Amino acid sequence: MPEQSFQDKTEQATPKRRSEIRREGKVPKSMEIPSAAVLMAGVLAIYIVGGSFVDQIGNVMKSYLSLSYGSDLTQASAVSIFNTALLRFAIIVAPVILTIMLVGVASNVAQFGFVFTFKPLRPKASALNPLNGIKKLGFSSQSMIQLSKSILKVALVGILGYVTVKDLIMNSVKLVDSSPAVIFAFMGHSAFAVTVKISAAFLVLAAIDFFVQKRKFDRDSRMTKQEVKEEHKQEEGDPHIKGRQRREMVKRHRLRMMHAVPKADVVVTNPTHYAVAIKYDSQVMSAPKVVAKGKDLVAQRIKKVAAENNVPIVEDKPLAQLLYRTVEIDEQIPPELFKAVAQILAYIYRMKKIKPGFGRN
C-alpha cells in the first residue's frame, strides 16, 4: 500500500495522536536552544565567580608547588597528592559545571516538558539498512536547513568578533603604559563582552529555530481525513457493533417491559396505535406509574399480554397519546394527568369491587 502523501494529510493531529507521538519520544525541539543557553550560562557563571575562581585555583597551585618532599616523595604519596589536588579543583569548578548542567536540562524541559521513554533507543531494522544511510548523504530539505544554520552561525560569530575586536584594538592603545594586571583584566573583560554578544545572538537564532521546528513538527504530525475518521470510530465504537448493542438493549428492555404488563392495573389504548400499562399501589407509591408502553406492533403485543392475564383494557385516545409522549417507563404520572388516570383506576376498582390501591401484585 503506497504511503500517504503530505498533501493528503490536511487535518491537525488529534490529542490522542499527539499523546501517542509524545510517548514515542517525538516532540518539537530545537538543539540550538540548549547549546545557546549552556554557552550563555557558562559565560555568566565564569564571569560571576571568575575572580574567586582564579584566586582559588592559584592558591591550590601555590600550595602544591611550594611543597618540598625531597627523598620522602614516593609513588604512593605522589598519587595521593595528585588525587587531593584533583578533588580540590573539582570542588572549585563544581558550581560552574552544575550550573551548566542544570541550564542544559532546563532548556530542554522548557521546550517540551518532561518526557521519559526508552522507545527512541530501541534498535530499528531500517537503521541497519545501508541504503537508508546512503540516502541521508544526499541533499534534502533538512540537511540544507542544517547547513544554512551552520553557515549563519559561523558568519554571525565572524561579524560580531570582527566588530568587537576592531573596537578593542582601538581601545588597547591606551594600555601601552599599563601594568600586566590591568592588561589581563582588559583582555578578560573584552573576551567576556565578545562571548556575551555571540551568546545573545545564538539565543535569538535558537528562538527562531524553535518556532521553525515547532511548525515542522505540527506539519509532520498531521493526519489524513481517513485517519481522523478511524480514530473517531475507535473512540466512539464501531457503528455496526453499537447498533447491535442498541438492538440487544431494546430487546431486553421490551422483554422486561412485557413481564411488567401482567402486574399492571389497567392498559390505556388509542385503541390501535398506542398502549400504556399503568400500575398503582398506595402502600408503596405516591402516584400511579407507567410500567409499559408501546406503539403500533408493540402496542398490539402489550394488549395481547394484558388480555391473556385479565388486565383491563380501557380506550382513551387523548390520554393514551399524552401518556405515551410525556411519561417514560417507571415514571410516575404527572399532576396534570393524575385526575384522568385516577378516574380510570376508580372505574376499574368499582368494576372489580376491590379497595383502591390494592390492585395486582
Secondary structure, 3 states (H helix, E strand, C coil): CCCCCHHHCCECCCHHHHHHHHHCCCCCCCCHHHHHHHHHHHHHHHHHHHHHHHHHHHHHHHHHHCCCCHHHCCHHHHHHHHHHHHHHHHHHHHHHHHHHHHHHHHHHHHHHCCCCCCHHHCCCHHHHCHHHHHHHHCCCHHHHHHHHHHHHHHHHHHHHHHHHHHHHHHHHHHHCCCCHHHHHHHHHHHHHHHHHHHHHHHHHHHHHHHHHHHHHHHHHCCECHHHHHHHHHHHHCCHHHHHHHHHHHHHHHHHHHHHHHHHCCEEEECCCCEEEEEECCCCCCCCCEEEEEEECHHHHHHHHHHHHCCCCEEECHHHHHHHHHHCCCCCECCHHHHHHHHHHHHHHHHHHCCCCCCCCC
